[in-house]
Amino acid sequence: MSPTWLDNLERSLEERLEHFLRSNPQQEQLLHEQHLQDRQRDLQNRRGQQQLQARELRQQLLRLAEQVQAWQNRSDKARTAGALELAKRADQHVAALMQQGRELWEEFETLGLQFGELEEQLKSLQTQAKQSSSRRTLDEDWALFEAQQELEDLRRNKGLS
C-alpha cells in the first residue's frame, strides 16, 4: 500500500521538527521538559482519581461489614426463635455478602498495587525533571563560560585587557 498524502505530510512535518530541534537544542530541552510536566500532571490526575476510588471502596466495605453483622444477628435471632428455614436463608445472604466483600477487597488490593506503581512513575518523573533541569543549568553555565572566554580573547586581541 503506497503512502497517502496525509502520511507524506506527517513524515515531512516530523522531519522538519527533528531538523528544527537539532538546530535549536534549547527548544528540544524545553519540549522534553514540557512532555515531562504533561506526563506528571496526567499521573497526578490519575492518582487523585485512584484516591477517590479507594475512598469509595472503603465506604462500600464498611457498609457491607455493617450489613453482614446485621444479617448475622438476624440469623441468630431466627435460629433462637426456631425459624430454621429463615435462619438458613439469612445465612445464605450473609455468605453472598461475604463473597461480595472478598471481591471488593481484591479490587481494593489491586487498586493499592496500581497506586504504588503510579507513585513509582511519579518519583521517576520527578527524578528525570531534576536531572533535566540540572543538565539545562550545566548547558547554560557552559555557554556562559564559552561566551566569557570569547570576550576575553577579543579583549586581548584588541589590546583592551
C-alpha positions as CSV (number, residue, x, y, z in Angstrom):
1,M,0.0,0.0,0.0
2,S,1.5,3.3,-1.1
3,P,1.7,6.2,1.4
4,T,-1.2,8.6,1.3
5,W,-0.7,12.4,1.1
6,L,-1.5,12.5,4.8
7,D,1.3,10.0,5.6
8,N,3.7,12.1,3.4
9,L,2.6,15.3,5.2
10,E,3.1,13.7,8.6
11,R,6.5,12.4,7.7
12,S,7.5,15.8,6.3
13,L,6.4,17.6,9.4
14,E,8.2,15.1,11.6
15,E,11.4,15.6,9.6
16,R,11.1,19.4,9.9
17,L,10.5,19.2,13.6
18,E,13.6,17.0,14.0
19,H,15.7,19.4,11.9
20,F,14.4,22.3,14.0
21,L,15.1,20.6,17.2
22,R,18.6,19.6,16.1
23,S,19.3,23.2,15.1
24,N,17.8,24.5,18.4
25,P,18.8,22.2,21.3
26,Q,17.3,24.6,23.9
27,Q,13.9,24.2,22.2
28,E,14.4,20.4,22.3
29,Q,15.1,20.7,26.0
30,L,12.0,22.8,26.5
31,L,9.9,20.3,24.6
32,H,11.3,17.5,26.7
33,E,10.6,19.4,29.9
34,Q,7.0,20.2,28.7
35,H,6.5,16.5,28.0
36,L,7.7,15.6,31.5
37,Q,5.4,18.2,33.0
38,D,2.4,16.9,31.0
39,R,3.1,13.3,32.0
40,Q,3.5,14.3,35.6
41,R,0.2,16.2,35.6
42,D,-1.5,13.2,34.0
43,L,-0.2,10.9,36.6
44,Q,-1.2,13.2,39.4
45,N,-4.7,13.3,38.0
46,R,-4.8,9.6,37.9
47,R,-3.5,9.4,41.4
48,G,-6.4,11.7,42.5
49,Q,-8.9,9.5,40.8
50,Q,-7.5,6.4,42.4
51,Q,-7.6,8.0,45.8
52,L,-11.3,8.8,45.2
53,Q,-11.9,5.3,44.1
54,A,-10.2,3.9,47.2
55,R,-12.3,6.1,49.5
56,E,-15.5,4.8,47.7
57,L,-14.3,1.2,48.1
58,R,-13.6,1.7,51.8
59,Q,-17.1,3.1,52.3
60,Q,-18.6,0.2,50.4
61,L,-16.6,-2.3,52.5
62,L,-17.7,-0.6,55.7
63,R,-21.4,-0.6,54.7
64,L,-21.0,-4.2,53.7
65,A,-19.5,-5.1,57.0
66,E,-22.4,-3.5,58.8
67,Q,-24.9,-5.5,56.6
68,V,-23.0,-8.7,57.3
69,Q,-23.2,-8.1,61.1
70,A,-26.9,-7.1,60.9
71,W,-27.8,-10.3,58.9
72,Q,-25.7,-12.5,61.2
73,N,-27.7,-11.1,64.1
74,R,-30.9,-11.7,62.3
75,S,-29.8,-15.3,61.5
76,D,-29.0,-15.9,65.2
77,K,-32.3,-14.4,66.2
78,A,-34.2,-16.6,63.8
79,R,-32.3,-19.7,64.9
80,T,-33.0,-18.9,68.5
81,A,-36.7,-18.5,67.7
82,G,-36.7,-21.8,65.9
83,A,-37.2,-20.4,62.5
84,L,-34.6,-22.6,60.9
85,E,-35.6,-22.0,57.3
86,L,-35.4,-18.3,57.8
87,A,-32.1,-18.6,59.6
88,K,-30.8,-20.7,56.7
89,R,-31.8,-18.1,54.1
90,A,-30.2,-15.3,56.3
91,D,-27.0,-17.4,56.4
92,Q,-27.0,-17.7,52.6
93,H,-27.5,-14.0,52.4
94,V,-24.5,-13.5,54.7
95,A,-22.4,-15.8,52.6
96,A,-23.3,-13.8,49.5
97,L,-22.4,-10.6,51.3
98,M,-19.1,-12.1,52.4
99,Q,-18.3,-13.1,48.8
100,Q,-19.1,-9.6,47.7
101,G,-16.8,-8.3,50.4
102,R,-14.0,-10.5,49.2
103,E,-14.4,-9.2,45.7
104,L,-14.4,-5.6,46.9
105,W,-11.3,-6.4,49.0
106,E,-9.5,-7.9,46.0
107,E,-10.4,-4.8,44.0
108,F,-9.1,-2.6,46.8
109,E,-5.8,-4.5,46.9
110,T,-5.4,-4.3,43.1
111,L,-6.0,-0.5,43.4
112,G,-3.4,-0.3,46.1
113,L,-0.9,-2.1,43.8
114,Q,-1.7,0.3,40.9
115,F,-1.4,3.2,43.2
116,G,2.1,2.0,44.2
117,E,3.1,1.7,40.6
118,L,1.8,5.2,39.9
119,E,3.8,6.6,42.8
120,E,6.9,5.0,41.4
121,Q,6.3,6.5,38.0
122,L,5.8,9.9,39.6
123,K,9.1,9.6,41.6
124,S,10.8,8.6,38.4
125,L,9.4,11.6,36.5
126,Q,10.5,13.9,39.3
127,T,14.0,12.5,39.2
128,Q,14.1,13.0,35.4
129,A,12.8,16.5,35.8
130,K,15.6,17.3,38.3
131,Q,18.2,15.8,36.1
132,S,16.8,17.7,33.1
133,S,16.9,21.0,34.9
134,S,20.4,20.4,36.2
135,R,21.5,19.5,32.7
136,R,20.0,22.6,31.4
137,T,21.8,24.7,34.0
138,L,25.0,23.0,33.1
139,D,24.5,23.7,29.5
140,E,23.7,27.3,30.2
141,D,26.7,27.6,32.5
142,W,28.9,26.1,29.8
143,A,27.5,28.6,27.2
144,L,28.2,31.5,29.6
145,F,31.7,30.2,30.2
146,E,32.4,30.0,26.5
147,A,31.0,33.5,25.9
148,Q,33.2,34.8,28.6
149,Q,36.2,33.1,27.1
150,E,35.5,34.6,23.7
151,L,35.0,38.0,25.2
152,E,38.4,37.8,27.0
153,D,40.0,36.6,23.7
154,L,38.5,39.6,21.9
155,R,39.8,42.0,24.6
156,R,43.3,40.5,24.4
157,N,43.3,40.7,20.6
158,K,42.1,44.3,20.7
159,G,44.6,45.2,23.5
160,L,41.9,46.2,25.9
161,S,42.9,43.9,28.8
